[in-house]
Every structure is written in structure tokens, then in C-alpha cells.
Amino acid sequence: MTETARRGRHLLIVDDDDRIRELLKEYLARAGFRVTAANGGGAARRLIESLDFDLAVFDVMMPGEDGFSLTRWLRDQRGPAGRTPVLMLTARGDANDRIEGLKLGADDYLPKPFEPEELLLRIEAILRRARDKPSGEGPLSLGRCEFDPDRGELTCDGELVRLTEAEVALLRQLARTPHEPVDRLELARGTVDPSGRAVDVQVTRLRRKIEDDPKAPRYLQTVRGVGYRLAPD
């Protein structure tokens, strides 16, 4: 992503460590982003309610409201705010923490300490996935639900269903070849966990939104030994 492409993209940095917060703000601003910073969950909520952001970076370990709680609150918001991509920063690199963040709707997870350039590359990857829309596909019927790849929207019983950008990206990948299996590791490329665990978490979340019986999926199917496939009507 060029500096020109970064211009106009608005990032929110939330970290209670003044030094880290200011360093990240300065570094990302020099890279061409518009950057707003907050020192905790309360300030972040007020900013999200009044401004539009293309991506949010949340520190997990913060006094008061931690990054997990803030992500949960964000995903409960209606409209574009609820789909804002989230990258989580933490000193805790435990796999269970990463999975917990994914279950709450985070798009990526970067343990501290990290190189600022790696953070920049991960932010760019998330933003690329968010804008990587197929064209001319048309909506796909999934029983009582319908997924529009062009708009990145899922509706069920006529109501818009909240999706994270990671969930939209996964559905779009599967929608490119309906009824055809897509390799699990191919789906995992560019996610927080290239082993495929991140994809498994997202599939579980999507099945709860799409399927009448998530334990016996009709539309988002597992292909043993391969990966997953989308089976529209």
C-alpha cells in the first residue's frame, strides 16, 4: 500500500502507555495515515461514537476496560462502526488469548514487543482485505439468509446481520467458488493464525449467524481433509 493509498485512512490507537501510544501515533502518521489516539476504553468509546475509523488498534492489558471488553462493545454497535476492523496488541502471546480475541471479532493479534514495520504491514493487510470486493457476483441465497459479496452484507429474515471485516473476507473467498471446497490454509493466509485456527473460529461464528442448526450446517460446510465450502441454494 502506497503512502497515497494510506492518505485519508483514519486509524484509532488505544493504549494506556503514553510512550507507546505517542510513538505509534507518530510512526503511523509519518506513514501517511490520519491517526487519533485514546488512553483507555472510555475515551475510545466517545471517539467511536462521534468519528468514523477505517481500523482500530486496541491494547489488551489496560486498567479499567481491557481490549477484549472494548472489542465486544464495538462489535455490538450498529452500522459501519460495528464492522470496524480491530488489531489487538498485547504482552500476552498465549494462543488462548489470541483465540479469545478472534472469538470476540478481532481481525488480527500482535504480541508485544513488536517492530513498528510489522504493525504497519499487518494494518495494510487488514485494509486490503476490507477493500478486496468481488464485482458482479450477485447475492447468494442461504436459506433464510442472503449474502451479497459486492456489498459485503449478510441479511437474515430481511434483517441486516452484523459481520466483522474478517468474516466478510472469509465469506467472499468462499463465494468466489460456490459449492467448491476451498483449502483451509488458503483461507488462513493473511489471518492472525496461518495454521487455520483463526478460520475455524470465524466459521463457528458465521454458522451461528447463518445456520438454523450450527451443529449440522447446511450452507457453510466442512470438507474433511480439505477445508470449507459455501453451498448456496
Secondary structure, 3 states (H helix, E strand, C coil): CCHHHHCCCEEEEECCCHHHHHHHHHHHHHCCCEEEEECCHHHHHHHHHHCCCCEEEEECCCCCCCHHHHHHHHHCCCHHHHHCCEEEEECCCCHHHHHHHHHCCCCEEEECCCCHHHHHHHHHHHHHHHHCCCCCCCCEEECCEEEECCCCEEEECCEEECCCHHHHHHHHHHHCCCCCCEEHHHHHCCCCCCCCHHHHHHHHHHHHHHCCCCCCCCCEEEECCCEEEECCC
